[in-house]
Amino acid sequence: MVIIGFVSSFIQAQTQISIHGVIKNQYTYLPIEGVNIQLQNTNIGTSTNDKGVFELRVNHLPAVLTITHISFFGKQIIATQNKADSMIILLDPRIVTLSEAEITAETYKVFKGSHQEIIDYNFMDTNILILSYNNNKNCHELIFLDDNFDTINIKDISNLKKPKQLYKDCMGCCHLLTKDSAYQVYSNNQSTQLIYPIHLDKFYSILGDCLFETSTHIAFENKASNNPKKEYAAIDVSDLPSLTSGDEKWKHSFYLIDKKTHETTVLDQVYEWQKKRDAFDHALFVAKDSPRNFGDILRFAEMVYYKPAFQYLQTLNDTIYYFNHLKSQIDIFSVNLVLLKSIHIEYHNQNNWKPIIIVDNKKNKVYTIFTSGAMYSLAEINLRSGLVKEVAKIEKLFPQKIKVNNGQLYFLYKDVNNIWDKRKLYQGELPN
């Protein structure tokens, strides 16, 4: 009887039909690993491999297959004789809702993620894009949230080389920057995609100096350094401009290009070579009796004693605001680059002012930062009078990446007293 039963089972196995297929993301067309495929009303099932491929043996066709995955909407598929050997199944990504937000005693809402270390964040309209490192999965992720901190979708980017930053370009597009490449980020309720990859050096050469776009112009900033991420410093005296040389490399200029005529209009040029020479002379004097590296002494002199004026150009509703801290004024230009008026400012002369301008394009408001030790305060700049008014105290020590979007204050913070703490994203309501 045992032999007969074995032979019967062997014959039955020989007559079974194999269903072969591949399961992919409906939007990215990438294969999905770990999808469960089960024959309806049975315990017979299998799952896809890392290429999204599966094989399932059934006794007869047609057969109803139930397809499920935690991150995608499930469906049922009927496998027929005609397509059993080459099925292509597309799944719709599921909107992921996680309870990741909490309200603290300081009335902040906090996104701390699930085992997440927040690296960077930026805005896509009123939604929030987060670059994080998932310590539990040992991988980087892009998390797309709404402004209530509800998670819309999550993208695993462990295949990329050292993701490090989110960058908003002058056209309002958000990019993910890695060690050597830049990717434009596209996200909706279903999925997040990385498109148009480009080498990082080429990306900076194209967009690194671009500031913003108006209906008629594109604005650019020409810095003394070709790398927008590095402060410039003279290495030796030959790098310093002479009194008559007119060396262009110490100029800091703002210019706009007409989108129709391609005509260039220089809005302002700041030429502070004397500060650089004074800083160099100061460093030479200090270096005589100091074991420190000369370059470090020079950089400190430039940043503290002879730091360049902080100049900033921004647009709000096609009106251009030039924060000309060198001349203690805000110059306001029309869309046609006509100077409408200049407003006197004094906030930048306060010792506790931090040279940062924060713009809320949704509410058309501008803010700056003042410090008191390790505590930071957010102050709104009145664009009519030039006066500033404190609107919020940030009750955390040394908050990072402070931004405002649609009337909400955002910043990153890691508890310096807890070595095991992870950096989180905080959100607070600002007064109207």
C-alpha positions as CSV (number, residue, x, y, z in Angstrom):
1,M,0.0,0.0,0.0
2,V,2.8,2.3,0.8
3,I,4.4,1.7,-2.6
4,I,1.0,2.2,-4.4
5,G,0.5,5.5,-2.5
6,F,4.0,6.7,-3.4
7,V,3.5,5.8,-7.1
8,S,0.1,7.5,-7.1
9,S,1.6,10.7,-5.6
10,F,4.5,10.6,-8.1
11,I,2.1,10.3,-11.1
12,Q,0.0,13.2,-9.7
13,A,3.1,15.3,-9.4
14,Q,4.1,14.6,-12.9
15,T,0.7,15.8,-14.2
16,Q,0.8,19.1,-12.2
17,I,0.9,22.3,-14.2
18,S,3.5,25.0,-13.4
19,I,2.4,28.7,-13.3
20,H,5.3,31.0,-14.0
21,G,5.2,34.8,-13.6
22,V,6.7,38.1,-12.5
23,I,5.2,40.7,-10.2
24,K,6.2,44.4,-10.7
25,N,5.4,47.8,-9.3
26,Q,2.6,49.4,-11.5
27,Y,4.3,52.8,-11.6
28,T,8.0,52.1,-11.6
29,Y,7.8,48.7,-13.3
30,L,10.4,47.4,-10.9
31,P,10.2,43.8,-9.6
32,I,8.8,43.3,-6.1
33,E,10.4,40.8,-3.8
34,G,8.5,38.8,-1.1
35,V,5.0,38.9,-2.7
36,N,2.8,36.1,-1.5
37,I,0.9,34.0,-4.1
38,Q,-1.7,31.5,-2.8
39,L,-4.0,29.2,-4.6
40,Q,-7.5,30.2,-3.6
41,N,-9.1,28.1,-0.8
42,T,-6.0,26.0,-0.3
43,N,-2.7,26.1,1.6
44,I,-0.7,25.9,-1.6
45,G,1.4,29.0,-2.1
46,T,4.8,30.5,-2.9
47,S,6.5,33.9,-2.9
48,T,8.5,36.0,-5.4
49,N,12.3,36.1,-5.4
50,D,14.5,39.2,-5.6
51,K,13.7,39.5,-9.3
52,G,10.0,39.4,-8.7
53,V,9.7,35.9,-10.2
54,F,7.6,33.1,-8.9
55,E,6.6,29.5,-9.8
56,L,3.5,27.7,-8.5
57,R,2.4,24.1,-9.3
58,V,-1.4,23.4,-9.5
59,N,-3.4,20.4,-10.5
60,H,-5.7,22.1,-13.0
61,L,-6.4,25.3,-14.9
62,P,-8.0,27.8,-14.7
63,A,-6.8,28.6,-11.2
64,V,-7.6,31.6,-9.0
65,L,-4.4,33.1,-7.3
66,T,-4.6,35.5,-4.4
67,I,-1.7,38.1,-4.5
68,T,-0.7,39.9,-1.3
69,H,2.1,42.2,0.0
70,I,2.3,44.5,3.0
71,S,3.3,47.5,0.9
72,F,0.9,47.0,-2.1
73,F,-2.8,46.5,-2.6
74,G,-3.7,42.9,-3.1
75,K,-5.6,41.4,-6.0
76,Q,-6.9,38.1,-7.4
77,I,-5.7,36.8,-10.7
78,I,-7.1,34.0,-12.9
79,A,-4.4,31.8,-14.4
80,T,-5.5,30.3,-17.7
81,Q,-3.9,27.8,-20.0
82,N,-3.0,30.6,-22.4
83,K,-0.9,32.7,-20.0
84,A,0.1,30.3,-17.2
85,D,3.7,30.1,-18.4
86,S,4.4,33.9,-18.7
87,M,2.2,35.9,-16.3
88,I,3.0,39.6,-15.7
89,I,1.2,41.0,-12.6
90,L,1.3,44.7,-11.7
91,L,0.5,45.9,-8.2
92,D,-0.5,49.3,-7.0
93,P,1.6,50.7,-4.0
94,R,-0.3,51.1,-0.8
95,I,-0.4,54.4,1.1
96,V,1.5,53.7,4.3
97,T,0.1,55.2,7.4
98,L,2.3,55.0,10.5
99,S,1.8,56.4,13.9
100,E,5.1,58.2,14.0
101,A,4.2,61.6,15.4
102,E,3.9,62.6,19.0
103,I,3.1,65.9,20.7
104,T,5.7,67.1,23.3
105,A,5.3,69.3,26.3
106,E,6.6,72.2,24.3
107,T,3.6,71.8,21.9
108,Y,5.9,70.5,19.1
109,K,4.8,67.7,16.9
110,V,7.7,65.2,16.4
111,F,8.4,62.8,13.6
112,K,10.8,60.3,14.9
113,G,10.2,57.4,12.5
114,S,10.5,53.7,13.2
115,H,14.2,53.2,14.0
116,Q,14.9,56.3,11.9
117,E,17.8,58.8,12.0
118,I,16.6,61.9,10.1
119,I,19.4,63.1,7.9
120,D,17.7,65.9,5.9
121,Y,14.3,67.2,4.9
122,N,12.7,69.5,2.4
123,F,9.3,70.5,1.1
124,M,7.3,69.5,-2.0
125,D,4.4,72.0,-1.8
126,T,3.0,71.5,1.7
127,N,4.2,67.9,1.9
128,I,7.5,66.9,3.5
129,L,10.2,64.8,2.0
130,I,12.6,63.2,4.5
131,L,16.0,61.5,3.9
132,S,16.6,59.0,6.8
133,Y,18.7,56.1,7.8
134,N,16.7,53.1,9.0
135,N,18.9,51.5,11.7
136,N,16.7,48.5,12.0
137,K,16.9,47.7,8.2
138,N,20.4,49.1,7.9
139,C,19.5,51.1,4.8
140,H,18.7,54.7,3.7
141,E,15.0,55.6,2.9
142,L,13.0,58.5,1.4
143,I,9.9,59.1,3.5
144,F,7.1,61.2,2.0
145,L,4.7,62.8,4.6
146,D,1.8,65.2,4.6
147,D,2.0,68.3,6.9
148,N,0.2,66.3,9.6
149,F,3.2,63.9,9.7
150,D,1.1,61.1,8.3
151,T,3.3,58.8,6.1
152,I,2.2,58.7,2.5
153,N,4.9,56.3,1.1
154,I,8.4,55.1,1.8
155,K,11.1,54.3,-0.7
156,D,14.2,52.1,0.0
157,I,17.3,53.7,-1.6
158,S,19.9,51.3,-0.2
159,N,21.1,50.8,-3.8
160,L,22.4,54.3,-4.0
161,K,25.9,55.4,-3.0
162,K,25.9,57.4,0.3
163,P,22.8,59.5,0.1
164,K,23.6,62.7,2.0
165,Q,21.3,65.7,1.2
166,L,18.0,67.0,-0.2
167,Y,18.3,70.0,-2.4
168,K,15.6,72.4,-3.7
169,D,16.7,73.9,-7.0
170,C,15.7,77.4,-8.3
171,M,12.8,75.9,-10.3
172,G,11.3,74.5,-7.1
173,C,12.2,70.9,-7.8
174,C,13.6,68.7,-5.1
175,H,16.7,66.5,-5.7
176,L,18.4,63.8,-3.7
177,L,22.2,64.2,-3.7
178,T,24.5,61.3,-3.1
179,K,28.3,61.1,-3.0
180,D,28.6,61.4,-6.8
181,S,25.1,61.9,-8.3
182,A,22.0,63.9,-8.2
183,Y,18.4,62.6,-8.8
184,Q,15.2,64.6,-9.2
185,V,12.6,63.4,-6.8
186,Y,9.0,62.7,-8.0
187,S,6.5,61.6,-5.5
188,N,2.7,61.2,-5.3
189,N,0.2,59.2,-3.2
190,Q,1.3,55.9,-4.6
191,S,5.1,56.0,-4.8
192,T,8.3,58.0,-4.8
193,Q,10.6,57.8,-7.9
194,L,14.1,59.1,-8.6
195,I,14.5,60.4,-12.2
196,Y,17.0,62.2,-14.4
197,P,20.2,61.1,-12.7
198,I,23.2,63.3,-13.3
199,H,26.8,63.5,-12.0
200,L,27.1,65.8,-9.0
201,D,29.7,68.1,-10.5
202,K,27.6,68.7,-13.6
203,F,24.5,69.2,-11.4
204,Y,26.3,72.0,-9.5
205,S,27.7,73.5,-12.6
206,I,24.2,73.8,-14.0
207,L,22.1,74.7,-10.9
208,G,24.6,75.5,-8.2
209,D,24.5,79.3,-8.9
210,C,20.8,79.5,-9.7
211,L,18.7,81.2,-7.0
212,F,15.1,81.4,-8.2
213,E,12.8,82.0,-11.2
214,T,10.3,84.8,-11.8
215,S,7.7,85.1,-14.6
216,T,10.3,86.9,-16.7
217,H,13.8,86.2,-15.3
218,I,16.0,83.6,-13.8
219,A,18.3,84.8,-10.9
220,F,21.9,83.7,-10.3
221,E,24.6,84.3,-7.7
222,N,28.2,84.4,-8.7
223,K,30.4,83.6,-5.6
224,A,34.1,83.9,-5.1
225,S,34.2,80.1,-4.7
226,N,33.2,77.8,-7.5
227,N,31.9,75.3,-4.9
228,P,28.8,76.7,-3.2
229,K,29.4,74.5,-0.2
230,K,32.9,75.8,0.7
231,E,34.0,79.1,2.2
232,Y,36.8,80.7,0.3
233,A,40.2,81.6,1.9
234,A,43.5,82.8,0.4
235,I,46.3,80.3,0.7
236,D,49.2,82.7,0.1
237,V,49.7,86.3,-0.5
238,S,49.7,85.8,-4.3
239,D,46.0,84.9,-4.0
240,L,45.1,88.4,-2.7
241,P,44.1,91.1,-5.2
242,S,46.4,94.1,-5.3
243,L,45.1,97.7,-4.9
244,T,44.9,98.0,-8.7
245,S,44.5,94.5,-10.0
246,G,40.7,94.4,-10.0
247,D,41.0,90.6,-9.6
248,E,37.5,89.3,-10.4
249,K,37.6,86.3,-8.1
250,W,36.9,88.3,-5.0
251,K,33.6,89.6,-6.4
252,H,30.2,88.5,-5.2
253,S,27.5,89.4,-7.7
254,F,23.8,88.9,-8.3
255,Y,22.5,88.9,-11.8
256,L,19.3,88.0,-13.7
257,I,18.8,86.7,-17.2
258,D,15.7,87.6,-19.2
259,K,14.0,84.3,-20.2
260,K,12.9,85.7,-23.6
261,T,15.8,87.9,-24.7
262,H,18.6,86.2,-22.7
263,E,19.8,89.7,-21.7
264,T,21.8,89.8,-18.5
265,T,21.1,92.4,-15.8
266,V,23.6,92.8,-12.9
267,L,21.6,93.7,-9.8
268,D,24.6,94.2,-7.5
269,Q,28.3,93.4,-7.1
270,V,30.0,93.2,-3.7
271,Y,33.8,93.6,-3.8
272,E,35.3,93.2,-0.4
273,W,39.0,92.5,-1.2
274,Q,40.2,94.8,1.5
275,K,38.7,92.6,4.1
276,K,40.6,89.6,2.6
277,R,43.9,91.5,2.7
278,D,43.3,92.6,6.3
279,A,42.4,89.0,7.3
280,F,45.6,87.8,5.6
281,D,47.8,90.4,7.4
282,H,46.1,89.5,10.7
283,A,46.8,85.8,10.2
284,L,50.5,86.5,9.4
285,F,50.8,88.4,12.6
286,V,49.1,85.7,14.7
287,A,51.0,82.8,13.0
288,K,54.4,84.1,14.1
289,D,53.8,83.0,17.7
290,S,51.3,80.2,17.1
291,P,51.9,76.5,16.4
292,R,48.5,76.3,14.6
293,N,48.2,75.8,10.9
294,F,48.3,79.1,9.0
295,G,45.2,78.2,6.9
296,D,43.2,77.6,10.1
297,I,44.2,81.0,11.5
298,L,43.3,82.7,8.2
299,R,39.9,81.0,7.9
300,F,39.1,82.0,11.5
301,A,40.1,85.6,10.8
302,E,37.9,85.7,7.7
303,M,34.9,84.1,9.5
304,V,35.1,86.1,12.7
305,Y,37.1,89.4,12.4
306,Y,36.8,90.1,8.7
307,K,33.8,88.1,7.6
308,P,32.2,89.1,4.3
309,A,28.8,90.8,4.5
310,F,25.8,88.4,4.3
311,Q,23.9,89.3,1.1
312,Y,20.7,87.5,0.1
313,L,18.4,87.7,-2.9
314,Q,14.8,86.3,-2.8
315,T,11.5,86.6,-4.7
316,L,8.0,86.7,-3.3
317,N,5.1,86.8,-5.7
318,D,7.4,88.1,-8.5
319,T,8.7,91.0,-6.3
320,I,12.4,90.7,-5.7
321,Y,13.9,91.5,-2.3
322,Y,17.6,92.1,-2.0
323,F,18.8,91.9,1.7
324,N,21.8,94.2,1.3
325,H,23.3,93.9,4.8
326,L,26.5,95.7,3.6
327,K,24.4,98.9,3.1
328,S,21.9,98.1,5.9
329,Q,18.9,98.1,3.6
330,I,16.4,95.9,1.8
331,D,16.1,96.9,-1.9
332,I,12.8,96.0,-3.4
333,F,12.6,95.5,-7.2
334,S,9.6,94.9,-9.5
335,V,9.4,92.0,-11.9
336,N,11.0,94.2,-14.5
337,L,13.9,94.9,-12.2
338,V,12.9,98.5,-11.5
339,L,13.9,99.6,-8.0
340,L,10.7,100.4,-6.2
341,K,12.1,101.4,-2.8
342,S,14.8,100.7,-0.2
343,I,14.0,100.0,3.5
344,H,16.5,100.7,6.3
345,I,17.4,97.7,8.5
346,E,19.4,97.4,11.7
347,Y,18.7,93.8,13.0
348,H,22.0,92.6,11.4
349,N,24.0,94.9,13.6
350,Q,23.0,93.0,16.8
351,N,25.7,90.8,18.1
352,N,23.4,87.8,18.6
353,W,22.1,87.9,15.0
354,K,22.7,84.7,13.0
355,P,23.2,85.4,9.2
356,I,20.3,83.3,8.1
357,I,17.2,84.3,6.0
358,I,14.3,81.9,6.1
359,V,11.5,82.3,3.5
360,D,8.0,81.0,3.7
361,N,6.8,81.1,0.1
362,K,3.4,79.9,1.0
363,K,2.6,82.7,3.4
364,N,5.0,85.3,1.8
365,K,6.8,85.9,5.0
366,V,10.5,86.3,5.8
367,Y,12.3,85.4,9.0
368,T,15.8,85.5,10.6
369,I,17.4,84.0,13.7
370,F,18.8,85.4,16.9
371,T,20.7,83.4,19.5
372,S,21.1,83.5,23.3
373,G,23.8,81.0,24.0
374,A,22.6,77.7,22.7
375,M,19.0,78.9,22.4
376,Y,17.6,80.2,19.1
377,S,14.7,82.6,18.5
378,L,12.8,83.0,15.2
379,A,12.0,86.6,14.3
380,E,9.8,87.9,11.4
381,I,11.2,90.7,9.2
382,N,8.6,93.2,8.3
383,L,9.1,93.8,4.6
384,R,7.5,97.3,4.8
385,S,9.3,98.8,7.8
386,G,12.4,96.6,8.1
387,L,11.7,96.0,11.8
388,V,11.9,92.5,13.3
389,K,9.6,90.8,15.8
390,E,10.2,87.6,17.7
391,V,7.6,85.0,16.9
392,A,8.9,81.9,18.5
393,K,11.6,80.6,20.9
394,I,13.0,77.2,19.9
395,E,13.2,75.4,23.2
396,K,15.9,73.1,22.1
397,L,19.7,73.5,22.2
398,F,21.4,74.1,18.9
399,P,18.5,73.2,16.5
400,Q,19.5,72.4,13.0
401,K,18.1,73.1,9.5
402,I,15.5,75.6,10.7
403,K,12.8,76.2,8.0
404,V,9.3,77.7,7.8
405,N,6.6,76.4,5.4
406,N,3.0,77.3,5.2
407,G,3.0,78.9,8.7
408,Q,4.7,76.0,10.4
409,L,8.2,76.0,12.0
410,Y,10.4,73.0,11.3
411,F,13.8,72.0,12.6
412,L,16.0,68.9,13.3
413,Y,17.1,68.1,16.8
414,K,19.1,65.4,18.6
415,D,19.2,65.3,22.4
416,V,22.9,66.1,23.2
417,N,22.5,64.6,26.6
418,N,21.4,61.2,25.3
419,I,24.1,59.4,23.2
420,W,21.5,56.9,22.0
421,D,19.0,59.4,20.8
422,K,18.3,59.8,17.1
423,R,17.8,63.1,15.2
424,K,14.1,63.9,14.8
425,L,12.0,66.3,12.9
426,Y,10.1,68.9,14.9
427,Q,7.1,71.0,13.8
428,G,5.5,73.9,15.6
429,E,2.7,76.3,14.8
430,L,3.6,79.9,14.3
431,P,1.2,82.8,15.1
432,N,-0.6,84.4,12.2
